[in-house]
Amino acid sequence: MKIVDFDEDVTLLSEFYKLVSSNVIRVRKEKNISQLKLANAIGHQSPTFFGKAEILAEHKHFNLEHLFKMSVVLEVDINEFFKTPHQKSN
């Protein structure tokens, strides 16, 4: 098992959040869905949190519940949110 100090190696977690966020944006745009419409569909009344999570503002990011709900309403496999750029082209 690899020992990682996530408090010291913040880049690793930050890059993961960026990957997920970019995939949420990609899938949402491919489906031609607005932030407001998707935010409402997963139970948020306003797109404010959603917009901040997409750009990782104020340390906001999507959690597993958000990703699960988005995968259901967008009708995509949840794995779409974890694909690297190389995997997207496959």
Helices and strands as residue ranges (DSSP letters): H 10-30, H 35-41, H 48-55, G 57-59, H 64-74, G 78-82, H 85-88
